[in-house]
Amino acid sequence: MMAAYDSGQPEKSRRVDFGAINRAALNNAVGVVRGLLPDGRLEGHEYAFRNPLRPDKRLGSAKVNVTTGRWADFATGDGGGDLVSLAAFVSGLPQREAAIRLAQSLGVSPWA
């Protein structure tokens, strides 16, 4: 089933608009991070969470800034500069696939 924004081109040959997806994600950053990491807590402009990819017992050992999208796991050194990279990290998907899924969840076109 094709989405309304799909031109019919094979998905693998289409260019993903990472900037537009990240802007849309930042417009709803708190909702996005809560969807990705439901056990976290908003602390001012940062969302503190436990890294679901390791046995993380301490809330706040990883944080994402909901204004900029930058995130880091202070215990492992993992981090990124936007919400697409966070979605890719948490889901274990390549950036492109994570961006497409995030765009679809936000109801925006992933295509440039």
N, CA and C of each residue as an Amber inpcrd file, in Angstrom:
protein
   336
   0.8410000  -1.1900000   0.0000000   0.0000000   0.0000000   0.0000000
   0.8770000   1.2400000   0.0000000   0.6520000   2.1350000  -0.9270000
   1.4440000   3.3590000  -1.0250000   0.8080000   4.4830000  -0.2120000
   1.6650000   5.2690000   0.4490000   1.1760000   6.4300000   1.1860000
   0.8170000   7.5300000   0.1910000   0.0320000   8.4860000   0.6180000
  -0.4380000   9.5650000  -0.2570000   0.7160000  10.3910000  -0.8240000
   1.8350000  10.4790000  -0.1300000   2.9510000  11.2920000  -0.5710000
   3.9170000  10.5150000  -1.4610000   3.6560000   9.2740000  -1.7520000
   4.5450000   8.4160000  -2.5270000   4.3410000   8.6610000  -4.0170000
   5.4220000   8.8960000  -4.7450000   5.3290000   9.1590000  -6.1770000
   5.3190000   7.8850000  -7.0020000   5.4820000   6.7390000  -6.3910000
   5.5200000   5.4860000  -7.1140000   6.9290000   5.0380000  -7.4560000
   7.9290000   5.9050000  -7.2500000   9.3130000   5.5100000  -7.4750000
   9.6990000   4.4610000  -6.4510000  10.5970000   3.5410000  -6.8480000
  11.0760000   2.5710000  -5.8570000  11.7000000   3.3010000  -4.6720000
  11.3520000   2.8620000  -3.4780000  11.7930000   3.5390000  -2.2630000
  13.3180000   3.6320000  -2.1670000  14.0280000   2.6060000  -2.5930000
  15.4860000   2.6000000  -2.4790000  16.1510000   3.6850000  -3.3110000
  15.4900000   4.1560000  -4.3610000  16.1000000   5.1670000  -5.2220000
  15.7020000   6.5870000  -4.8540000  14.8650000   6.7300000  -3.8600000
  14.3930000   8.0660000  -3.4750000  15.2810000   8.6590000  -2.3960000
  15.4510000   9.9820000  -2.4520000  16.2800000  10.6810000  -1.4810000
  15.4460000  11.0660000  -0.2640000  15.9440000  10.7200000   0.9130000
  15.2710000  11.0360000   2.1710000  15.6380000  12.4630000   2.5740000
  14.6370000  13.2280000   3.0130000  14.8550000  14.6100000   3.4480000
  15.0550000  14.6170000   4.9680000  16.2760000  14.3160000   5.3810000
  16.5810000  14.2260000   6.8090000  16.3060000  15.5430000   7.5320000
  16.6280000  16.6650000   6.9000000  16.4010000  17.9680000   7.5340000
  14.9400000  18.2210000   7.8320000  14.0710000  17.9450000   6.8720000
  12.6320000  18.1580000   7.0830000  12.0880000  17.2200000   8.1480000
  12.5690000  15.9870000   8.1480000  12.1060000  15.0270000   9.1610000
  12.5510000  15.4640000  10.5440000  13.7940000  15.9010000  10.6640000
  14.2760000  16.3670000  11.9650000  13.5360000  17.6120000  12.4320000
  13.2260000  18.5230000  11.5160000  12.4520000  19.7130000  11.9040000
  11.0660000  19.3180000  12.4090000  10.4220000  18.3950000  11.7050000
   9.0970000  17.9290000  12.1390000   9.1910000  17.2310000  13.4940000
  10.2400000  16.4480000  13.6760000  10.4200000  15.7440000  14.9540000
  10.6590000  16.7370000  16.0900000  11.4570000  17.7790000  15.8280000
  11.7140000  18.7820000  16.8700000  10.4560000  19.5540000  17.2290000
   9.5570000  19.7380000  16.2700000   8.2970000  20.4250000  16.5630000
   7.4400000  19.6340000  17.5500000   7.7070000  18.3550000  17.6720000
   6.9880000  17.4960000  18.6190000   7.9950000  16.6420000  19.3840000
   9.1020000  17.2670000  19.7990000  10.2220000  16.5330000  20.3820000
   9.8370000  15.7390000  21.6290000   9.0610000  16.3280000  22.5090000
   8.7000000  15.6140000  23.7340000   7.8900000  14.3670000  23.3930000
   6.9490000  14.4830000  22.4870000   6.1720000  13.3240000  22.0660000
   7.0180000  12.2660000  21.3860000   7.9650000  12.7090000  20.5660000
   8.8490000  11.7680000  19.8690000   9.6950000  10.9880000  20.8710000
  10.3460000  11.6940000  21.7950000  11.2250000  10.9770000  22.7330000
  10.4210000  10.1160000  23.6950000   9.2410000  10.5650000  24.0740000
   8.3980000   9.7080000  24.9320000   7.9570000   8.4530000  24.1820000
   7.7200000   8.5760000  22.8760000   7.3690000   7.4150000  22.0790000
   8.5200000   6.4370000  21.9460000   9.7250000   6.9690000  21.8060000
  10.9110000   6.1180000  21.6730000  11.3660000   5.5490000  23.0130000
  11.2120000   6.3540000  24.0660000  11.7560000   6.0180000  25.3820000
  10.7150000   6.3260000  26.4620000   9.6840000   5.5010000  26.5610000
   8.5490000   5.8300000  27.4330000   8.8510000   5.8730000  28.9340000
   9.9670000   5.3310000  29.3650000  10.2600000   5.3090000  30.7940000
  11.0680000   6.5030000  31.2680000  11.2290000   7.5160000  30.4120000
  12.0390000   8.6640000  30.7760000  11.2580000   9.7370000  31.5080000
  11.9500000  10.8620000  31.7320000  11.3440000  11.9750000  32.4800000
  11.8770000  13.2890000  31.9300000  10.9850000  14.2480000  31.7200000
  11.3740000  15.5710000  31.2510000  11.9260000  16.3740000  32.4250000
  13.1270000  16.9390000  32.2230000  13.7960000  17.7700000  33.2350000
  14.2060000  19.0700000  32.5510000  13.3240000  20.0450000  32.5710000
  13.5880000  21.2930000  31.8590000  13.5920000  21.0410000  30.3610000
  14.7070000  21.3680000  29.6970000  14.8280000  21.1630000  28.2510000
  15.4450000  19.8080000  27.9010000  15.6450000  18.9720000  28.9090000
  16.2390000  17.6650000  28.6600000  15.3010000  16.5470000  29.0980000
  15.3500000  15.4800000  28.3400000  14.5770000  14.2850000  28.6580000
  15.5780000  13.2380000  29.1160000  15.4990000  12.8820000  30.3870000
  16.3920000  11.8840000  30.9750000  15.7940000  10.5020000  30.7520000
  16.6440000   9.5570000  30.3630000  16.1540000   8.2080000  30.1090000
  17.2060000   7.1620000  30.4340000  16.7480000   5.9240000  30.4990000
  17.6390000   4.7740000  30.6280000  17.8650000   4.2180000  29.2230000
  19.0910000   3.8790000  28.9130000  19.3940000   3.3010000  27.6130000
  18.7850000   1.9000000  27.5550000  17.8310000   1.6830000  26.6490000
  17.1830000   0.3710000  26.5820000  18.0640000  -0.7180000  25.9700000
  19.2410000  -0.3530000  25.4860000  20.1220000  -1.3230000  24.8350000
  21.1580000  -1.9250000  25.7800000  21.1160000  -1.5230000  27.0170000
  22.0500000  -2.0770000  28.0100000  21.3380000  -2.1270000  29.3600000
  21.8780000  -2.8780000  30.3170000  21.2370000  -2.9400000  31.6390000
  21.4750000  -1.6470000  32.4170000  20.7400000  -0.6310000  32.0710000
  20.8920000   0.7070000  32.6290000  19.9330000   0.8750000  33.8020000
  20.4770000   1.0580000  34.9890000  19.6400000   1.1840000  36.1870000
  19.3930000   2.6410000  36.5700000  20.1770000   3.5700000  36.0250000
  20.1090000   4.9580000  36.4820000  19.4130000   5.8650000  35.4670000
  18.2410000   6.3530000  35.8240000  17.5380000   7.3300000  34.9930000
  18.3960000   8.5880000  34.9110000  18.6560000   9.0240000  33.7130000
  19.4700000  10.2160000  33.5360000  20.8930000   9.9110000  33.1190000
  21.2400000   8.6310000  33.0220000  22.5770000   8.3080000  32.5050000
  22.6420000   8.6110000  31.0190000  21.4810000   8.8460000  30.4320000
  21.3810000   9.2670000  29.0400000  20.3340000  10.3780000  28.9700000
  20.5870000  11.3610000  28.1180000  19.6600000  12.4900000  28.0000000
  19.5800000  12.9590000  26.5630000  18.4250000  13.5470000  26.2380000
  18.2390000  14.1920000  24.9380000  17.7100000  15.6010000  25.1880000
  18.2800000  16.5690000  24.5010000  17.8220000  17.9450000  24.5920000
  16.6340000  18.0910000  23.6440000  15.4570000  18.4090000  24.1830000
  14.2430000  18.4690000  23.3650000  14.1490000  19.7620000  22.5540000
  15.0610000  20.6780000  22.7530000  15.1050000  21.9000000  21.9560000
  15.9840000  21.7110000  20.7130000  17.1080000  21.0060000  20.8840000
  18.0680000  20.8450000  19.7870000  18.0480000  19.4500000  19.1580000
  17.6130000  18.4450000  19.9130000  17.6430000  17.0680000  19.4420000
  18.9340000  16.3410000  19.7490000  19.9470000  17.0440000  20.2580000
  21.2170000  16.3880000  20.6110000  20.9860000  15.4490000  21.7840000
  21.6550000  14.2870000  21.7370000  21.4750000  13.3000000  22.7940000
  22.8050000  12.6130000  23.0890000  22.8870000  12.0390000  24.2900000
  24.1010000  11.3300000  24.6880000  23.7900000  10.3160000  25.7700000
  24.5160000   9.2150000  25.7060000  24.5540000   8.2390000  26.7930000
  25.9120000   8.4470000  27.4470000  25.9210000   8.9970000  28.6330000
  27.1570000   9.3880000  29.2990000  27.9690000   8.1920000  29.7760000
  27.3410000   7.0410000  29.9280000  28.0510000   5.8400000  30.3660000
  28.8090000   5.1710000  29.2190000  28.2780000   5.2480000  28.0070000
  28.8930000   4.5440000  26.8780000  29.5940000   5.4590000  25.8910000
  29.2660000   6.7470000  25.9270000  29.8220000   7.6740000  24.9610000
  29.0290000   7.7530000  23.6660000  27.9600000   6.9700000  23.5510000
  27.1060000   7.0520000  22.3710000  26.3830000   8.3980000  22.3780000
  26.1210000   8.9280000  21.2060000  25.3960000  10.1820000  21.1220000
  25.1400000  10.5640000  19.6860000  24.3500000  11.5990000  19.5270000
  24.0200000  12.0680000  18.1920000  23.5120000  13.4920000  18.2300000
  23.3420000  14.0430000  17.0440000  22.9780000  15.4400000  16.9370000
  21.5350000  15.7140000  16.6010000  20.7230000  14.6530000  16.4400000
  19.3290000  14.8940000  16.0750000  18.4540000  13.7060000  16.4680000
  17.1470000  13.9040000  16.2990000  16.1980000  12.8730000  16.7200000
  16.1620000  11.6720000  15.7760000  16.5370000  11.8580000  14.5200000
  16.6350000  10.7020000  13.6210000  17.7350000   9.7690000  14.1080000
  18.8670000  10.3210000  14.5030000  19.9570000   9.4650000  14.9890000
  19.5600000   8.7610000  16.2850000  18.7770000   9.4270000  17.1300000
  18.2830000   8.7770000  18.3450000  17.3420000   7.6350000  17.9920000
  16.4280000   7.8670000  17.0500000  15.4990000   6.8160000  16.6220000
  16.2570000   5.6300000  16.0380000  17.2870000   5.9070000  15.2430000
  18.0930000   4.8330000  14.6580000  18.8190000   4.0550000  15.7440000
  19.3940000   4.7590000  16.7000000  20.1310000   4.1210000  17.7870000
  19.2240000   3.2070000  18.6070000  18.0960000   3.7490000  19.0450000
  17.1830000   2.9980000  19.9060000  16.5780000   1.7910000  19.1890000
  16.2610000   1.9630000  17.9040000  15.6010000   0.8860000  17.1610000
  16.5770000  -0.0980000  16.5280000  17.8550000   0.2790000  16.4690000
  18.8380000  -0.5810000  15.8340000  18.7300000  -0.6010000  14.3230000
  18.1250000   0.4370000  13.7630000  17.9430000   0.5340000  12.3090000
  18.9800000   1.4630000  11.6920000  19.2260000   1.3070000  10.3930000
  20.0520000   2.3120000   9.7030000  19.3450000   3.6660000   9.7210000
  20.1190000   4.7410000   9.6220000  19.5600000   6.0960000   9.6820000
  18.4260000   6.2950000   8.6780000  18.6100000   5.8230000   7.4580000
  17.6030000   6.0260000   6.4160000  16.2720000   5.3910000   6.8070000
  16.3170000   4.1400000   7.2470000  15.0910000   3.4320000   7.6240000
  14.4440000   4.0780000   8.8450000  15.2580000   4.4780000   9.8140000
  14.7270000   5.1490000  11.0020000  14.0650000   6.4700000  10.6220000
  14.6710000   7.2070000   9.6950000  14.1060000   8.4830000   9.2500000
  12.7610000   8.2740000   8.5630000  12.6800000   7.2810000   7.7060000
  11.4210000   7.0020000   7.0060000  10.3320000   6.6270000   8.0020000
  10.6560000   5.7670000   8.9330000   9.6500000   5.3610000   9.9420000
   9.2360000   6.5270000  10.8310000  10.2030000   7.3570000  11.2200000
   9.8840000   8.5160000  12.0500000   8.9770000   9.4790000  11.2800000
   9.2870000   9.7320000  10.0140000   8.4530000  10.6080000   9.1880000
   7.0340000  10.0580000   9.0920000   6.9070000   8.7750000   8.8560000
   5.5780000   8.1640000   8.7520000   4.8180000   8.3010000  10.0660000
   5.5100000   8.1330000  11.1940000   4.8220000   8.2720000  12.4920000
   4.3850000   9.7120000  12.7480000   5.0840000  10.6660000  12.1430000
   4.7500000  12.0840000  12.2990000   3.7590000  12.5720000  11.2350000
   3.4830000  11.7320000  10.2570000   2.5430000  12.1050000   9.1960000
   3.1290000  13.0710000   8.1850000   4.4640000  13.0320000   8.0060000
   5.1050000  13.8920000   7.0200000   5.7950000  13.0350000   5.9640000
   6.0300000  13.6210000   4.8060000   6.7190000  12.9150000   3.7480000
   8.1980000  12.7680000   4.0780000   8.7530000  11.5920000   3.9140000
  10.1830000  11.4270000   4.1550000  11.0360000  11.8130000   2.9500000
  10.4170000  12.1330000   1.8200000  11.1370000  12.2940000   0.5660000
  11.4960000  13.7440000   0.2640000  12.6910000  13.9140000  -0.2870000
  13.1740000  15.2360000  -0.6990000  12.5250000  15.6210000  -2.0170000
